């Protein structure tokens, strides 16, 4: 049984941000869906070979707005009835007017000649029955995008997702194979002695205990990890507060076989100690 959230409300109240938050939380998001298709989506999900557990349908001002409540009734009457919740976003007239003026967009319910203020008033009246039906009403008047993200996360994320608001990854790589392009922070560990020049260690990788012992026994290694731990204490909570959904740290050595592999595993352990659950990828560990 799938969980549905219908995201609707006043134009300019934060619908695009809400859609992005649901996507980052792993929901399947369909934006600007005609209400008449809501029931069809439920049928397709139920008949599909793979179950989509959480679906967010974003429905904003359109010629079909009056169809929203009947479509919602139909969705809830389904035999295998899904959980359906309605999230309604609103804001004060002054804030909505300023947002439309800043973006220089025409209001979607203005057929021409009404003006922004009159269009907002018209849309507010049209949506009054939908607001009355809503499970959650969020006023975004005084919320920035980060605060709105936090509000939606607190309402719709699982306990595990609330604890892990940012997905983290650690990548090891070799500089001779090129720096990864899709990372946020790159750390160079070529200041450490290279196991490549130890004959017995050369054919091994940083996943082997002998190489790990060699790298970790260097006095610079522990000092480096202690300093990096302090940096993570600063960066990770700050990125979460800013609403960052993904953070990838890359650590590189010459070939990506030894030092960077060991340090990537150690850095991932540092992140776990701080409540994160990073994915670890050794991009070049088997390349020579």
FIPASE-11826 format. One record per residue: x, y, z of N, C-alpha, C, CB in turn. Coordinates in steps of 0.02 Angstrom, whole numbers, padded with zeros to 5 digits, always signed. Atoms other than C-alpha are relative to their C-alpha. Glycine has a CB too. Layout:
N
XYZXYZXYZXYZ/...
//
This chain:
288
+00042-00059+00000+00000+00000+00000+00044+00062+00000-00048+00000+00061/-00043-00059+00009+00078+00162-00059-00024+00058+00043+00002+00021-00073/+00014-00060-00039+00085+00324+00038+00000+00059-00049+00053+00011+00057/+00006-00057+00045+00022+00475-00061-00002+00065+00040-00064-00007-00043/+00007-00068-00025+00049+00658-00022-00020+00045-00059+00066+00026+00033/+00021-00049+00049-00045+00789-00122+00027+00068+00022-00078+00001-00009/-00029-00065-00017+00056+00950-00121-00035+00053-00042+00078+00000-00013/+00037-00053+00036-00048+01102-00167+00002+00064+00042-00073-00023-00015/+00001-00064-00036-00082+01280-00113+00005+00059-00047+00056+00003+00051/-00003-00062+00038-00058+01458-00170+00064+00002-00043-00002+00060+00047/-00058-00008+00044+00056+01492-00317+00050+00048+00031-00022+00026-00070/-00052-00041-00029+00221+01561-00256+00013-00015+00073-00018+00071-00007/-00007+00014-00072+00204+01483-00083+00055-00051+00016-00065-00025+00027/-00055+00045-00012+00349+01362-00106-00008-00070-00028+00011-00006+00072/+00011+00066+00029+00288+01218-00213+00061-00031-00031-00053+00005-00052/-00060+00028+00031+00450+01198-00310+00049-00025+00053+00035+00053-00044/-00044+00022-00054+00550+01189-00149-00027-00064+00031+00006+00055+00053/+00031+00060-00030+00427+01062-00077+00012-00061-00044-00075+00010+00011/-00011+00057+00045+00442+00952-00232+00072-00024+00005-00016+00021-00073/-00070+00019-00005+00632+00955-00218+00014-00037+00065+00045+00061-00005/-00011+00032-00064+00625+00908-00034-00025-00072-00002-00035+00038+00056/+00027+00068+00004+00513+00758-00068+00045-00045-00044-00072+00001-00028/-00047+00039+00042+00630+00702-00208+00062-00020+00039+00019+00040-00063/-00060+00014-00039+00779+00715-00092-00013-00052+00055+00027+00063+00031/+00018+00050-00050+00686+00609+00036-00016-00068-00030-00060+00025+00040/+00010+00063+00032+00664+00473-00093-00071-00013-00024+00019-00053+00045/+00067+00008+00026+00483+00503-00141+00000+00004-00076-00047+00055+00030/+00010-00006+00073+00426+00479-00321-00046+00060-00010-00031-00066-00031/+00035-00064+00006+00370+00655-00370-00025+00010-00071+00045+00058+00022/+00028-00020+00064+00253+00701-00512-00025+00072+00008-00059-00048-00023/+00015-00071-00006+00242+00889-00536-00052+00021-00052+00064+00042-00007/+00050-00030+00044+00097+00987-00611-00045-00053-00032+00035+00040-00055/+00042+00055+00024-00014+00834-00626-00073+00023-00002+00007-00062+00046/+00072-00013+00001-00194+00860-00685-00036-00044+00051-00030-00012-00071/+00032+00040-00053-00306+00803-00540-00034-00063-00025-00051+00041+00037/+00036+00058+00025-00404+00684-00651+00045-00061-00008-00032+00016-00067/-00047+00055+00009-00247+00578-00670+00024-00030+00067+00060+00023-00040/-00022+00026-00064-00222+00551-00483-00019-00073+00009-00029+00042+00057/+00023+00069-00007-00326+00393-00482+00037-00047-00047-00075-00004-00013/-00038+00040+00048-00236+00329-00637+00069-00017+00026+00005+00036-00067/-00066+00012-00028-00069+00349-00550-00004-00055+00053+00029+00065+00031/+00008+00052-00051-00132+00245-00403-00009-00069-00031-00060+00017+00045/+00011+00065+00034-00191+00108-00522+00066-00027-00028-00052+00008-00056/-00063+00022+00030-00023+00103-00612+00049-00023+00053+00031+00057-00040/-00046+00020-00053+00073+00094-00449-00020-00069+00028+00000+00052+00057/+00023+00063-00028-00035-00049-00384+00012-00059-00047-00074+00005+00017/-00008+00053+00049-00019-00148-00546+00073-00011-00019-00040+00015-00062/-00070+00005+00020+00167-00118-00567+00036-00057+00033+00036+00064+00015/-00039+00055-00028+00294-00254-00538+00041+00023+00060+00047-00029-00054/-00037-00027-00057+00393-00141-00422-00043+00051+00036+00067+00032-00024/+00042-00044-00039+00303-00054-00281+00036+00065+00015-00021-00034+00066/-00025-00066-00020+00330+00132-00261-00036+00019+00064-00012+00053-00057/+00032-00006-00066+00299+00158-00077-00024+00071+00014+00049-00021+00053/+00017-00069-00019+00292+00348-00070-00002+00044-00063+00052+00028+00051/+00012-00040+00061+00221+00462-00204-00025+00069+00021-00051-00036-00048/+00022-00069-00011+00205+00651-00198-00026+00028-00066+00057+00044+00028/+00032-00029+00059+00084+00729-00324-00007+00075+00012-00069-00032-00014/-00001-00073-00007+00113+00916-00345-00051+00029-00047+00071+00029-00013/+00055-00025+00039-00044+01004-00404-00011+00073+00016-00065-00041+00012/+00005-00072-00010-00051+01192-00427-00054+00029-00044+00067+00034-00013/+00054-00035+00036-00165+01320-00506+00001-00020-00073+00008+00077+00006/+00006+00021+00069-00229+01259-00672-00074+00004-00019+00027-00072-00012/+00070+00000+00020-00390+01256-00775-00039-00057+00032-00006-00005-00074/+00033+00059-00027-00426+01090-00687-00003+00002+00076+00036-00062-00022/-00004-00005-00072-00413+01155-00508-00064-00024+00034+00016+00070+00020/+00064+00020-00031-00598+01125-00474-00008-00076+00001-00057+00032-00038/+00004+00073+00001-00568+00940-00509+00039-00032+00058+00026-00026-00065/-00044+00028-00050-00449+00920-00362-00037-00038+00054+00042+00054+00031/+00036+00033-00055-00574+00879-00224-00035-00064-00024-00050+00047+00030/+00029+00064+00024-00674+00752-00328+00053-00053-00013-00041+00012-00063/-00054+00048+00013-00510+00671-00382+00028-00028+00065+00056+00032-00042/-00024+00022-00066-00454+00663-00201-00048-00051+00030+00010+00060+00047/+00050+00048-00024-00617+00578-00153+00007-00067-00034-00071+00028-00010/-00006+00062+00038-00594+00451-00291+00061-00039+00021+00002+00015-00075/-00062+00033-00021-00416+00414-00238-00010-00035+00067+00058+00051+00005/+00009+00029-00067-00470+00382-00058-00051-00057+00000-00022+00054+00048/+00049+00053+00003-00611+00266-00114+00027-00064-00032-00061+00024-00038/-00029+00059+00032-00493+00145-00198-00006-00060+00047+00074+00012-00018/+00011+00060-00040-00519-00035-00141+00058-00012+00047-00011-00061-00045/-00059+00006-00042-00340-00054-00079+00022+00071+00016+00058-00041-00035/-00006-00072-00008-00348+00120-00010+00070+00019+00026-00054+00026+00048/-00064-00024-00024-00179+00206+00005-00009+00053+00054+00042+00028-00057/+00000-00057-00045-00135+00328+00141+00008+00063-00041+00058-00006+00053/+00000-00061+00039-00174+00499+00069+00000+00059+00048-00061+00004-00048/-00003-00062-00040-00121+00663+00149+00006+00059-00047+00060-00002+00050/-00002-00062+00040-00140+00840+00085+00042+00051+00037-00072+00027-00014/-00042-00054-00026-00003+00969+00115-00018+00064-00037+00076-00017-00008/+00021-00063+00030-00065+01146+00084+00049+00055+00020-00073+00019+00021/-00048-00055-00012+00060+01289+00066-00033+00066-00014+00063-00009-00044/+00027-00067+00010+00010+01469+00087+00049+00052+00026-00068+00008+00036/-00041-00056-00024+00087+01640+00122-00043+00062-00003+00066+00008-00043/+00038-00063-00001+00030+01818+00151+00000+00031-00069+00030+00048+00051/+00005-00033+00065-00025+01924+00004+00063+00041-00015-00061+00045-00002/-00058-00042+00012+00121+02044+00026+00060-00041-00023+00018+00039+00063/-00057+00042+00018+00249+01905+00018-00009-00031-00069+00010-00055+00053/+00013+00030+00066+00166+01821-00131+00009+00052-00056-00070-00029-00003/-00008-00053+00050+00159+01986-00225+00075+00014-00012-00035+00065+00022/-00072-00014+00007+00344+02017-00190+00035-00057-00037+00032+00010+00069/-00032+00057+00034+00392+01842-00248-00015+00001-00074-00024-00066+00031/+00016-00003+00071+00299+01863-00412+00035+00059-00034-00076+00005-00011/-00034-00057+00029+00373+02035-00440+00075-00013-00008-00011+00063+00043/-00071+00016+00005+00548+01971-00404+00015-00045-00059+00024-00033+00065/-00011+00047+00055+00529+01831-00530-00028+00025-00067-00032-00067+00016/+00030-00030+00060+00431+01940-00653-00041-00051-00040+00055+00031-00045/+00043+00050+00032+00309+01800-00687-00073+00023+00004+00008-00068+00035/+00072-00012-00003+00126+01815-00730-00032-00052+00045-00032-00003-00071/+00034+00046-00046+00012+01739-00599-00040-00050-00041-00045+00039+00049/+00032+00051+00042-00057+01573-00666-00076+00003-00003+00020-00067+00023/+00073-00004+00004-00240+01613-00626-00023+00068-00027-00032-00012+00068/+00018-00065+00029-00234+01785-00706-00011-00010-00075+00056+00053+00014/+00013+00009+00071-00320+01770-00875+00024+00059-00042-00074-00010-00012/-00023-00060+00034-00253+01942-00917-00038+00061+00025-00008-00007-00075/+00030-00062-00021-00284+02112-00842-00019+00004+00073-00059+00012-00040/+00019-00003-00071-00320+02063-00662+00053+00035+00042-00012-00070+00026/-00054-00023-00044-00151+02106-00588+00015-00053+00052-00019+00066+00033/-00023+00052-00046-00053+02005-00461-00044-00004+00062+00072+00012+00020/+00039+00000-00062-00151+02058-00306-00069-00030-00010-00007+00072+00027/+00067+00027+00013-00320+02020-00382+00003-00075-00017-00033+00038-00058/-00007+00071+00017-00259+01853-00452+00012-00042+00063+00058-00010-00050/-00013+00036-00063-00194+01801-00280-00065-00006+00040+00054+00037+00042/+00064+00002-00036-00362+01846-00202-00046-00052-00032-00033+00069+00000/+00044+00048+00035-00454+01745-00334+00023-00072+00014+00001+00013-00076/-00025+00068-00013-00341+01593-00311-00013-00020+00072+00075-00004-00016/+00012+00015-00070-00358+01604-00122-00072-00023+00011+00016+00061+00044/+00071+00018-00007-00548+01597-00136-00014-00068-00033-00045+00053-00031/+00010+00064+00034-00541+01452-00260+00026-00058+00042+00034+00001-00068/-00033+00054-00036-00428+01352-00145-00026-00008+00072+00073+00012+00002/+00025+00003-00069-00525+01382+00017-00026-00070+00017-00054+00052+00010/+00024+00068-00016-00615+01211+00007+00058-00051+00004-00050-00024-00052/-00058+00045-00002-00448+01124-00028+00038+00010+00065+00046+00012-00060/-00035-00015-00064-00366+01210+00121-00038-00031+00058+00008+00076+00010/+00040+00029-00054-00510+01154+00231+00008-00076+00005-00074+00017-00009/-00008+00073+00003-00477+00975+00177+00071-00022+00018-00017-00025-00071/-00071+00017-00008-00289+00983+00206+00014-00031+00068+00043+00063-00009/-00024+00030-00062-00204+00875+00336+00051+00046+00034+00031-00068-00013/-00051-00045-00026-00062+01000+00355-00001+00064-00040+00071-00034-00003/-00006-00065+00032-00059+01186+00317+00064+00032+00024-00063+00046+00016/-00064-00031-00017+00112+01268+00312+00000+00071-00029+00061-00041-00028/-00005-00070+00020+00125+01458+00306+00074+00016-00012-00032+00048+00053/-00070-00013+00018+00287+01502+00215+00019+00073+00002+00015-00028-00068/-00012-00072+00001+00274+01690+00244+00068+00017+00028-00054+00036+00039/-00062-00017-00034+00421+01695+00363+00053-00054-00005-00014+00015+00073/-00048+00055+00008+00513+01540+00303+00044+00010-00061-00038-00067-00006/-00043+00004+00058+00666+01538+00193+00001-00072-00026+00072+00025+00016/+00002+00066+00031+00700+01388+00082+00027-00054+00047+00039-00001-00065/-00028+00049-00046+00805+01302+00216-00049-00016+00056+00066+00026+00029/+00049+00012-00053+00672+01325+00350-00059-00040-00026-00024+00065+00030/+00054+00039+00030+00538+01259+00232+00021-00072-00009-00022+00030-00067/-00026+00068+00007+00646+01109+00195-00002-00036+00068+00073+00001-00027/+00000+00030-00066+00666+01076+00381-00071-00016+00023+00034+00046+00051/+00070+00011-00021+00478+01093+00409-00029-00061-00035-00043+00062-00015/+00028+00057+00037+00432+00969+00272+00035-00065+00022+00009+00010-00076/-00036+00059-00023+00568+00849+00328-00026-00024+00067+00075+00015+00005/+00026+00019-00066+00503+00852+00506-00070-00031-00005-00002+00060+00046/+00069+00025+00007+00326+00815+00443-00004-00067-00036-00041+00051-00036/+00010+00057+00045+00355+00682+00311+00058-00049-00003-00014+00026-00068/-00057+00046+00002+00526+00603+00336-00008-00053+00055+00067+00037+00008/-00002+00051-00052+00547+00441+00431+00050+00021+00054+00019-00069-00029/-00046-00017-00054+00641+00445+00596+00072-00007-00023-00013-00045+00061/-00068+00010+00025+00795+00376+00509+00020+00056-00047+00006-00067-00036/-00015-00053+00047+00783+00507+00372+00010+00066+00035-00056+00007-00052/-00010-00062-00037+00766+00647+00498+00069+00002+00032-00053+00008+00054/-00067+00003-00029+00925+00587+00582+00053+00008-00054+00010-00066+00038/-00048-00002+00055+01011+00571+00413-00027+00045-00055+00015-00072-00027/+00030-00047+00047+00955+00728+00323+00043+00012-00062-00013+00067+00035/-00045-00011+00057+01107+00731+00208+00035-00066-00017+00052+00055+00016/-00034+00060+00022+01173+00586+00106+00073+00015-00013-00033-00029-00064/-00072-00012+00005+01362+00571+00115+00034-00057-00037+00030+00010+00070/-00040+00050+00036+01491+00482+00009+00073+00018+00007-00021-00003-00075/-00072-00009+00000+01678+00457+00015+00028-00039-00060+00033-00024+00067/-00028+00030+00060+01775+00421-00145+00076+00003+00003-00026+00035-00064/-00072-00001+00009+01956+00368-00163+00016+00000-00074+00034-00061+00036/-00017-00004+00071+02044+00404-00327+00075+00009-00008-00038+00057-00035/-00069-00013+00017+02211+00417-00414+00006+00061-00044+00031-00061-00034/-00008-00061+00040+02270+00584-00481+00020-00015-00072+00052+00046+00032/-00021+00015+00069+02347+00501-00633-00058-00022-00043+00054-00053+00000/+00060+00018+00038+02172+00445-00683-00050+00058-00003-00033-00061+00031/+00044-00059+00003+02095+00618-00660-00040+00010+00064-00046-00006-00058/+00039-00017-00060+02004+00708-00519-00074-00011-00014+00014+00073+00022/+00072+00007+00010+01821+00659-00498-00033+00068-00006-00032-00041+00058/+00032-00065+00012+01708+00798-00562-00061+00011+00044-00020+00005-00072/+00064-00006-00036+01552+00761-00459+00010-00006+00076-00049-00053-00024/-00012+00002-00072+01623+00790-00284+00000+00072+00026+00068-00035+00015/+00003-00066-00031+01613+00934-00160+00067+00022+00029-00052+00000+00055/-00063-00016-00032+01781+00924-00071+00052-00051-00021-00007+00002+00077/-00055+00044+00020+01948+00852-00131+00058+00008+00048+00022+00015-00073/-00057+00000-00046+02088+00804-00013+00057-00040-00031-00020-00030+00070/-00060+00030+00030+02264+00762-00072+00040-00034+00056+00043+00053-00038/-00038+00034-00053+02352+00628+00032+00068-00023-00025-00039-00060+00026/-00065+00019+00027+02510+00617-00073+00058+00023+00044+00009+00028-00069/-00053-00019-00046+02607+00693+00073+00023-00061+00042-00024+00056+00047/-00017+00060-00038+02609+00519+00152+00048-00044-00040-00063-00040+00019/-00043+00047+00035+02745+00390+00111-00041-00049-00042+00044-00039+00050/+00038+00039+00048+02691+00286-00038+00016-00075+00005+00014+00025-00072/-00013+00073-00003+02670+00097-00013+00021-00030-00067-00062-00036+00024/-00020+00025+00066+02700+00078-00200+00075-00015-00003-00017+00051-00054/-00072+00010+00002+02887+00089-00165+00023-00054+00048+00034+00065+00016/-00017+00059-00041+02881-00058-00044-00019-00061-00041-00038+00001+00071/+00012+00055+00047+02900-00214-00150-00055-00047+00022+00064-00039-00010/+00050+00048-00024+02792-00325-00041-00071+00029+00000+00017-00024+00070/+00065-00032-00004+02651-00197-00037-00026+00022-00069+00004+00060+00045/+00019-00028+00065+02651-00142-00219-00059-00037-00032+00059-00002-00047/+00057+00035+00033+02533-00281-00284-00064+00001+00041+00019-00072-00015/+00059-00001-00043+02413-00256-00138-00038+00066-00008+00021-00010+00074/+00038-00063+00000+02282-00120-00111-00013+00022+00071-00068-00009-00038/+00016-00027-00066+02225-00012+00032-00052-00039+00038-00021+00070-00006/+00048+00043-00034+02093-00143+00071+00034-00058+00035-00051-00027-00050/-00038+00052-00033+02230-00263+00126+00029+00026+00065+00056-00027-00046/-00020-00021-00067+02280-00259+00308+00072+00024+00002-00010-00057+00049/-00071-00020-00001+02468-00246+00273+00008+00072-00024+00043-00048-00044/-00004-00069+00025+02444-00088+00172-00031+00048+00050-00036+00006-00069/+00032-00043-00050+02324-00016+00299+00047+00013+00059-00067-00032+00025/-00046-00008-00056+02450-00048+00438+00057+00048-00018+00029-00068+00022/-00055-00044+00021+02588+00036+00339-00022+00073-00001+00026-00021-00070/+00023-00069+00006+02485+00192+00302-00017+00029+00069-00062+00005-00046/+00022-00025-00065+02412+00207+00477+00057+00006+00050-00053-00045+00028/-00057-00005-00046+02582+00184+00560+00042+00062-00011+00044-00061-00007/-00037-00062+00012+02647+00345+00484-00024+00054+00049-00009+00024-00074/+00021-00051-00050+02648+00485+00614-00044+00054-00029+00061+00031+00032/+00041-00053+00030+02573+00609+00491-00073-00021-00009+00030+00020-00068/+00067+00023+00014+02422+00499+00462-00048+00016+00057+00000-00075-00013/+00045-00012-00057+02348+00510+00637-00010+00075+00011+00028-00032+00063/+00007-00072-00008+02385+00696+00649-00048+00029-00053+00068+00035-00005/+00044-00023+00054+02299+00722+00481-00073-00017+00015+00021-00032-00067/+00068+00021-00014+02144+00623+00531-00030+00038+00059-00003-00074+00013/+00025-00040-00056+02131+00717+00695-00022+00069-00023+00053+00007+00055/+00018-00065+00027+02131+00883+00603-00061-00004-00046+00060+00031-00038/+00057+00008+00045+02010+00817+00473-00064-00011+00040+00012-00059-00048/+00058+00009-00043+01892+00762+00612-00027+00067+00024+00017-00043+00060/+00022-00068-00020+01889+00942+00674-00035+00035-00057+00061+00041+00024/+00031-00031+00058+01850+01000+00498-00070-00028-00013+00043-00009-00062/+00066+00031+00009+01706+00876+00482-00049+00023+00053+00006-00077+00001/+00043-00026-00053+01638+00936+00649-00030+00068-00020+00038+00006+00066/+00024-00065+00023+01622+01107+00568-00044-00006-00062+00059+00047-00014/+00033+00002+00066+01570+01061+00391-00067-00036+00000+00045-00032-00050/+00060+00042+00008+01441+00923+00410-00062+00032+00030+00012-00067+00031/+00060-00033-00027+01320+01012+00529-00018+00063-00038+00009+00016+00074/+00014-00061+00037+01339+01173+00430-00034-00014-00066+00065+00039-00012/+00033+00019+00063+01294+01087+00267-00072-00022+00012+00040-00057-00035/+00068+00021-00016+01142+01007+00349-00044+00061+00013+00000-00047+00061/+00039-00061-00014+01084+01177+00414-00017+00038-00063+00037+00045+00049/+00012-00036+00062+01100+01249+00240-00044-00040-00049+00065+00015-00033/+00046+00039+00041+00988+01111+00171+00033-00040-00055-00050+00044-00030/-00035+00039+00051+01122+01021+00071-00022-00073+00005+00077+00006+00008/+00026+00069+00000+01055+00850+00019+00055-00052-00009-00051-00007-00054/-00053+00047+00016+01217+00769-00039+00068+00032+00014-00005-00024-00074/-00068-00024-00011+01398+00787+00015+00048-00057-00017+00011+00025+00073/-00049+00051+00020+01540+00692-00069+00070+00027+00011-00010-00020-00074/-00070-00017-00012+01720+00699-00009+00043-00050-00038+00016-00001+00077/-00046+00043+00037+01856+00632-00122+00070+00008+00028+00000+00019-00076/-00069-00001-00025+02030+00585-00063+00043-00036-00052+00007-00034+00071/-00040+00026+00055+02167+00557-00190+00073-00011+00017-00005+00046-00057/-00073+00011-00002+02341+00484-00202+00022-00008-00073+00019-00063+00044/-00026+00001+00069+02449+00452-00354-00039-00048-00045+00074-00020+00000/+00033+00050+00043+02370+00291-00419-00069-00019+00023+00042-00060-00003/+00065+00018-00025+02217+00271-00310-00005-00072+00025-00051+00010-00052/-00001+00071-00021+02272+00097-00251+00012-00009+00075+00053-00037-00038/-00023+00013-00068+02346+00120-00078-00023+00053+00050+00075-00005+00001/+00011-00050-00052+02347+00279+00026-00071+00027+00001+00048+00057-00008/+00067-00029+00002+02184+00354-00033-00053-00050+00020-00015+00028-00070/+00049+00052-00019+02093+00188-00009-00003-00007+00076+00018-00067-00033/-00001+00005-00073+02150+00173+00171-00033+00061+00032+00073-00006+00026/+00028-00061-00031+02107+00354+00210-00074+00007-00014+00037+00061-00025/+00071-00004+00014+01938+00343+00125-00039-00041+00052-00016-00025-00071/+00033+00042-00050+01891+00201+00243+00003+00033+00068+00033-00070+00003/-00006-00034-00065+01955+00299+00393-00045+00061+00004+00073+00020+00012/+00043-00059+00001+01862+00457+00341-00073-00020+00006+00012+00041-00064/+00069+00025-00006+01702+00357+00320-00015-00018+00073-00011-00061-00045/+00010+00016-00071+01726+00294+00498-00009+00063+00042+00060-00041+00027/+00009-00063-00035+01746+00473+00558-00071+00027-00009+00051+00052-00024/+00068-00024+00013+01581+00518+00475-00051-00042+00039-00015-00003-00075/+00047+00042-00038+01494+00369+00555+00000+00019+00073+00018-00074-00008/-00004-00022-00070+01557+00427+00725-00041+00063+00012+00073+00012+00020/+00037-00062-00005+01466+00590+00688-00073-00007-00022+00034+00054-00042/+00070+00013+00013+01301+00508+00647-00020-00004-00072-00040+00051+00032/+00015+00005+00071+01314+00497+00458+00015-00072-00024+00042+00051-00041/-00006+00068+00026+01309+00341+00350+00025+00003-00072-00067-00039+00005/-00025-00012+00068+01423+00370+00200+00006-00064-00041+00068+00034+00004/-00018+00052+00049+01436+00264+00045+00074+00009-00016-00044+00005-00064/-00072-00003+00014+01617+00222+00006+00012-00033-00069+00042-00036+00056/-00014+00024+00067+01679+00201-00173+00075+00010-00014-00043+00038-00053/-00072-00003+00017+01859+00158-00220+00005-00002-00077+00040-00060+00035/+00006-00004+00073+01858+00217-00400+00056-00035-00037-00003+00072-00021/-00057+00024+00040+02032+00167-00453+00039-00055+00035+00047+00058-00014/-00039+00046-00041+02080+00033-00328+00030-00057-00040-00044-00029+00055/-00026+00056+00040+02106-00100-00463+00031+00023-00066-00055-00050-00014/-00033-00025+00060+02179+00013-00597+00074+00009+00013-00032+00067-00023/-00072-00007-00008+02365+00016-00626+00028+00046-00053+00035-00069-00003/
//
